[in-house]
Amino acid sequence: MSSMRTRLALSVTLAVLLSQAAAAADLDNSYVQAPYPQPTTFDWSGAYIGGHAGVASSHLNPFSNGKGLAAGAQAGYNFQFGSAVLGAELEGTYMGGTDQNVRGGNLDEQWRLAAKAKAGMSLDKTLVYGTAGYTRTKFENGSNVRRGPGWEGGYLVGGGVEQAFGNGLSAKLEYNYVMTPDVKTTTNVGTTRTDIDSHVIKAGINLRF
């Protein structure tokens, strides 16, 4: 009888120890380590100002004859919706006397103003975008031009890529194609109307605030 009581006591003791061990294991497994904080993605929203410089030409090859050195400033505002970025930009550029041929003579592009819309995709700190807008270009008379057009309206399309850095700074590379239609000039051979094409490749820096 005493042997049976001893075995019963040992069984009860073993059962209690096993239940305590299981409870301890449950408590240990119930602890869930807090996840690491996820890095925040870059936000392109907000206003910015900046400057740009590049090469303008009447040919797609920016290093062909008749090119001018373009330089100017821009200001704009971006809105970001998820990875989509929409914005608007105003730009003023000195065109450096880019040469444009017309019948019987040539014109020089001196200044350009542009109002542009932008749409792109954010890849965190990299923004890839397209742009389109309206331009006003100031032409000066070149060789054999007796009467030039002055300021003429045109259209712009293009695209670029912008890379953000710290302290609100970003750098961009952009291409613009500008078409100024029906430009009226009077030369030694008479009065003509010409569609003038301009290609601009420029690099720039923006400061967001």
URBEL-V865628 format. One record per helix or strand of 2 or more residues. SS is the DSSP state (@ for helix, = for strand). FROM is the first residue (numbers start at 1). TO is the last residue. If there is no record, write none. Layout:
ss = {SS/SS}
from = {FROM/FROM}
to = {TO/TO}
This chain:
ss = {@/=/=/=/=/=/=/=/=/=}
from = {2/46/68/84/105/126/145/151/169/190}
to = {30/57/81/102/123/141/147/164/187/208}
